[in-house]
Amino acid sequence: MNFIRLLLQHKLNRDIAWTIGSFMVLAVSGIVINLVIAWYRDAASLGVFNQAYAVYIVASQVAAFGLHYSVLRHAAYYERAESERNRMLLTAAGLALACGAAVSLVVAAASGWIGELLDSGQTGRAVTYVAAGLLLFPLNKVLLAYLNGLRRMKAYAGIQALRYLLIMLWVSLISVSDRPFELSTLGFFVAELGSMAVALFHLLRSGLVRYAPPDRKWLRRHLGFGAKSLLAGMFVEINSRVDVLMIGVFLADRYVGIYSFAAMLVEGLYHVLSMVRINFNPVLVGAIRDGEWEQARRLLGMSRRYGYPVMLVLATAVLLVFHVLTVYVLPEKGLEPGMTPLLILLAGLTLIAAYIPFDNLLLVSGHPGYQTMQHMTVVLANVLLNLLLVPLLGIGGAALATAASYLVGIGVLIYLVNRFLHWNLFLNRRND
C-alpha cells in the first residue's frame, strides 16, 4: 500500500491510473457487449455489430478531420495562454459540428450500398443508425482532446468511461429484447449525446473555456493541421478494422463474429498501451517545445522497463479468459477457432508494446504529414497481406497480416523519428 501511495504522488502516474481505470470500463463494456450479443442473439449478429462498428470507426475519423489532433497539440502548447486557447477551442468546435453533420448525411445515404458490398442487408440497416452517432462524435473528440492537452485526465477518463457504459447499456437492452438487432447501433448516438452534455458542463463549470469569437487564423491552422493529420487518424482506425472488413468481404458473418470475439480481447490490451500514450502526448509536446530531450528519453526508458513484462502477464491472462469463455461459458456458440488468431495477434502486439505509447510522436512534435506517411505504410501493408492471406488461410491469415502490420508500423516510426527528430528510438539516444 505504501508503494502504491508513493507511486500515485506523481501526477503522470495518477493520470495514467485514471485513464487505465477508464480502459477497464472499456474492456468490461466490450466483453459484456460481445457476450450479451453472442448469448441472446448469435455469431451472425456479432458479425453485424462489428462490421457496422468498423464503418463507424472509419467514418468517424473522416468526420473528425484531424481537428482533435490540432486541439491536443495546441492546448498543450498554449497551456499558459488562456485567451488563445479559448479562440482555438471554439473555432475547432464549430468546425467539428459542421464536419459531423456532413459525414453523418453521407454515411446514411451510403448505408444501402455498404450492406450490398458486405452482402448483409442487416449490416446496411445497422449502418443507417450508426450515422446518427457521427453527428456529435467530432465535437466530443475535440472537447476530450482539449482536456487531454491540459492534462485534466480525471475528467477525461470519467467522460470516456461514461461513453463506454452508455453504449454497453443500449446494446444490451436491444440484444435481450425482441426489437430488430440493427437498432443496437443507435447506442453510439446515445453515448455521444450523453458524453457531450457532461463534457460541456465540466468545461463551463471549471472555467476551462470562455466565450471567444471564432478566429480566422485558427480556422486556417486547424484546417491545415487537420488536413495533414486526418489520414493519419483514419489509417490508425482503418488498420484496426482492416482484418474484420476483409473477413466480411471474403467469408460469412459467422467467421467475422468468431474473429471479432478474439480480436476484441487484443484490442483491449492495445487500449492499455494507448492509455499510456494519451498521458505521454502532452508531456512530449512540452518536452520537445522546451528542448528537454532527457525527459522524453526517460519516458521511453520507463516504457521499455515496464511495457514488456506487463504485456506478457496481460497476454497470458487474455488467453486464459478466452479459453474459459469459449469452452465453459459459451461452448455452444462455436467460438473456439478464434484461439489461433488470438495467439498470433497477441504475439505481434507484445513485440511492439514498449513503442506504442510513442506512436503519436511525429504528430505531437508538429509533423502531422510524416505521421500520416507512417500510418499509410502500415495500412497498405495490412490491406495487401489480408488480400493475400485471408482467401488462403481464413481468419488465421487475417491475424498474420495484422500482426505483421504492427511490426511495419513501428519500424517506420523508428526510421522517421530518427530522421526528422534525430532521436534513435531503438537505442534511445539523440543523434545531435
ZADORO-291545 format. One line per 2 residues: number of its first residue (from 1); their letters; for each residue x negated, y negated, z negated of C-alpha. Coordinates in steps of 0.25 Angstrom, whole numbers. Layout:
% residues N
NUM) a) X/Y/Z | ...
This chain:
% residues 432
1) mn) 0/0/0 | -11/-10/-3
3) fi) -18/-7/10 | -4/-10/17
5) rl) -3/-23/9 | -17/-27/13
7) ll) -15/-23/28 | -2/-32/28
9) qh) -9/-44/23 | -14/-47/37
11) kl) -3/-54/46 | -7/-46/58
13) nr) -5/-33/50 | 8/-38/45
15) di) 13/-42/59 | 9/-28/64
17) aw) 16/-21/53 | 29/-29/56
19) ti) 28/-26/71 | 25/-11/68
21) gs) 38/-12/60 | 46/-17/72
23) fm) 39/-6/80 | 44/4/70
25) vl) 58/-1/72 | 56/0/87
27) av) 51/14/86 | 62/19/78
29) sg) 72/12/87 | 66/18/99
31) iv) 67/32/93 | 81/30/88
33) in) 85/25/102 | 79/37/109
35) lv) 84/47/98 | 98/42/98
37) ia) 100/42/113 | 94/56/114
39) wy) 103/61/103 | 116/55/106
41) rd) 114/54/122 | 103/62/130
43) aa) 90/61/136 | 96/55/149
45) sl) 102/43/140 | 88/41/134
47) gv) 83/40/148 | 93/30/152
49) fn) 90/21/140 | 75/22/142
51) qa) 76/19/157 | 85/7/154
53) ya) 75/3/143 | 64/3/153
55) vy) 71/-6/162 | 74/-15/150
57) iv) 59/-15/147 | 54/-19/161
59) as) 65/-29/164 | 63/-36/150
61) qv) 48/-39/154 | 53/-46/166
63) aa) 63/-54/158 | 53/-58/148
65) fg) 44/-63/159 | 32/-62/150
67) lh) 37/-74/142 | 35/-67/129
69) ys) 20/-65/132 | 19/-80/135
71) vl) 26/-83/122 | 18/-73/114
73) rh) 5/-79/118 | 9/-94/117
75) aa) 16/-92/104 | 3/-87/98
77) yy) -6/-97/106 | 3/-109/101
79) er) 6/-104/87 | 2/-117/81
81) ae) 9/-126/91 | 24/-125/87
83) se) 30/-135/98 | 22/-128/109
85) rn) 27/-114/104 | 41/-119/104
87) rm) 41/-124/118 | 34/-111/122
89) ll) 44/-102/116 | 57/-109/120
91) ta) 52/-111/135 | 50/-96/135
93) ag) 63/-92/128 | 71/-100/139
95) la) 63/-92/150 | 65/-79/143
97) la) 80/-81/143 | 80/-84/158
99) cg) 72/-72/161 | 80/-63/153
101) aa) 93/-67/160 | 87/-66/174
103) vs) 81/-52/171 | 94/-47/164
105) lv) 102/-50/176 | 93/-43/186
107) va) 92/-30/178 | 107/-30/176
109) aa) 109/-31/191 | 98/-21/194
111) sg) 103/-10/184 | 111/-2/194
113) wi) 98/-1/203 | 90/3/191
115) ge) 100/14/188 | 99/19/202
117) ll) 83/19/202 | 83/27/189
119) ds) 94/36/194 | 103/33/182
121) gq) 115/25/182 | 116/25/167
123) tg) 102/19/166 | 107/8/176
125) ra) 118/4/167 | 109/4/155
127) vt) 100/-6/162 | 112/-15/164
129) yv) 113/-16/149 | 98/-18/148
131) aa) 99/-30/156 | 106/-37/145
133) gl) 95/-36/135 | 85/-42/145
135) ll) 93/-56/144 | 87/-58/130
137) fp) 74/-50/130 | 65/-60/135
139) ln) 69/-71/125 | 67/-61/114
141) kv) 53/-57/119 | 49/-72/119
143) ll) 54/-74/105 | 47/-62/100
145) ay) 34/-66/107 | 35/-79/100
147) ln) 36/-72/87 | 24/-63/91
149) gl) 16/-75/95 | 18/-82/82
151) rr) 15/-69/75 | 29/-69/68
153) mk) 28/-53/68 | 38/-51/57
155) ay) 49/-58/65 | 44/-52/78
157) ag) 45/-38/72 | 59/-40/66
159) iq) 65/-44/79 | 59/-33/87
161) al) 64/-23/77 | 78/-29/78
163) ry) 78/-27/93 | 74/-13/92
165) ll) 84/-10/81 | 96/-16/89
167) im) 92/-8/102 | 92/5/93
169) lw) 105/2/87 | 112/-1/100
171) vs) 107/11/108 | 110/20/96
173) li) 124/15/95 | 126/17/110
175) sv) 120/31/110 | 129/36/99
177) sd) 141/30/105 | 149/34/117
179) rp) 146/22/125 | 139/22/138
181) fe) 124/24/135 | 119/13/144
183) ls) 125/3/134 | 113/7/125
185) tl) 104/-3/133 | 113/-14/129
187) gf) 105/-13/116 | 94/-21/122
189) fv) 103/-34/123 | 108/-32/109
191) ae) 94/-31/104 | 89/-43/111
193) lg) 101/-51/107 | 98/-48/92
195) sm) 83/-50/93 | 85/-63/100
197) av) 94/-68/89 | 85/-64/78
199) al) 72/-70/85 | 79/-83/87
201) fh) 84/-84/73 | 70/-81/67
203) ll) 63/-91/76 | 72/-102/73
205) rs) 73/-99/58 | 58/-98/57
207) gl) 55/-111/65 | 47/-104/75
209) vr) 54/-110/86 | 60/-124/88
211) ya) 66/-131/100 | 57/-136/111
213) pp) 61/-139/125 | 57/-129/136
215) dr) 43/-133/141 | 39/-132/156
217) kw) 25/-130/152 | 29/-118/144
219) lr) 38/-113/155 | 27/-113/165
221) rh) 18/-106/155 | 28/-95/151
223) lg) 31/-92/165 | 16/-91/169
225) fg) 13/-83/157 | 25/-75/159
227) ak) 23/-72/174 | 9/-67/171
229) sl) 13/-58/159 | 27/-54/164
231) la) 21/-42/172 | 12/-38/160
233) gm) 24/-36/151 | 32/-30/162
235) fv) 21/-20/165 | 20/-16/150
237) ei) 34/-13/149 | 35/-6/163
239) ns) 23/2/159 | 31/7/146
241) rv) 42/11/155 | 36/16/168
243) dv) 36/30/163 | 51/30/159
245) lm) 55/23/172 | 47/33/181
247) ig) 52/45/174 | 66/39/176
249) vf) 63/38/191 | 57/52/193
251) la) 65/60/182 | 78/61/176
253) dr) 83/53/164 | 81/65/155
255) yv) 66/64/157 | 66/49/155
257) gi) 72/52/141 | 62/63/137
259) ys) 50/54/141 | 56/41/135
261) fa) 58/48/122 | 43/51/121
263) am) 39/38/127 | 47/31/117
265) lv) 38/36/105 | 26/32/113
267) eg) 32/18/115 | 34/17/100
269) ly) 19/19/98 | 16/9/109
271) hv) 24/-1/101 | 16/1/89
273) ls) 4/-4/96 | 12/-15/103
275) mv) 16/-20/89 | 1/-22/86
277) ri) -1/-29/99 | 11/-38/97
279) nf) 3/-43/84 | -10/-43/91
281) np) -5/-52/102 | -4/-66/95
283) vl) -17/-63/87 | -24/-60/100
285) vg) -19/-73/106 | -25/-81/95
287) ai) -38/-74/95 | -40/-76/110
289) rd) -35/-90/109 | -45/-93/98
291) ge) -57/-84/103 | -56/-75/91
293) we) -60/-62/98 | -65/-56/85
295) qa) -50/-56/81 | -46/-49/94
297) rr) -57/-39/93 | -53/-35/78
299) ll) -39/-33/83 | -44/-23/93
301) gm) -52/-16/83 | -41/-15/74
303) sr) -32/-9/85 | -43/2/88
305) ry) -45/5/74 | -30/8/71
307) gy) -24/10/84 | -29/24/88
309) pv) -27/31/75 | -13/25/72
311) ml) -9/29/86 | -14/43/85
313) vl) -5/44/72 | 7/38/78
315) at) 6/46/91 | 5/59/83
317) av) 18/54/75 | 25/52/88
319) ll) 22/66/93 | 28/72/80
321) vf) 40/63/81 | 43/67/96
323) hv) 41/81/92 | 51/80/81
325) lt) 61/72/89 | 61/81/101
327) vy) 60/95/95 | 68/93/82
329) vl) 77/81/83 | 81/81/98
331) pe) 78/95/102 | 90/96/112
333) kg) 86/83/120 | 74/89/127
335) le) 64/78/124 | 53/87/121
337) pg) 46/86/134 | 43/71/130
339) mt) 31/77/121 | 21/77/133
341) pl) 23/63/138 | 23/59/123
343) li) 9/65/121 | 4/58/134
345) ll) 9/44/130 | 4/45/116
347) ag) -10/49/121 | -10/37/130
349) lt) -5/27/120 | -15/32/109
351) li) -27/30/119 | -24/15/120
353) aa) -18/12/107 | -29/2/102
355) yi) -27/-7/114 | -12/-8/115
357) pf) -12/-20/105 | -21/-28/115
359) dn) -12/-25/127 | -7/-39/128
361) ll) -21/-45/126 | -22/-51/140
363) lv) -9/-57/139 | -11/-64/125
365) sg) -24/-69/130 | -17/-77/141
367) hp) -20/-67/152 | -6/-62/156
369) gy) -9/-59/170 | -20/-50/166
371) qt) -11/-43/156 | -1/-41/168
373) mq) -13/-35/176 | -15/-25/165
375) hm) -1/-20/163 | 1/-20/178
377) tv) -10/-10/180 | -4/-1/169
379) vl) 10/-1/175 | 4/2/189
381) an) -4/14/183 | 9/19/175
383) vl) 18/18/187 | 9/25/197
385) ln) 5/36/187 | 20/38/184
387) ll) 24/39/198 | 13/50/200
389) lv) 15/58/187 | 30/57/184
391) pl) 34/65/196 | 23/75/193
393) lg) 23/77/178 | 36/71/174
395) ig) 37/64/160 | 23/69/157
397) ga) 18/61/169 | 25/48/165
399) al) 17/49/151 | 4/52/158
401) at) 6/40/167 | 10/31/156
403) aa) -2/35/147 | -11/32/158
405) sy) -6/18/160 | -9/16/145
407) lv) -23/18/148 | -23/10/160
409) gi) -17/-2/153 | -28/-2/142
411) gv) -39/0/152 | -34/-12/160
413) li) -32/-21/147 | -47/-18/143
415) yl) -52/-22/156 | -44/-35/157
417) vn) -47/-39/143 | -62/-37/145
419) rf) -62/-44/158 | -54/-57/154
421) lh) -55/-58/139 | -69/-52/138
423) wn) -64/-42/127 | -68/-28/129
425) lf) -56/-21/122 | -63/-7/123
427) ln) -75/-11/116 | -68/-23/108
429) rr) -79/-33/111 | -79/-47/118
431) nd) -87/-48/131 | -91/-63/129
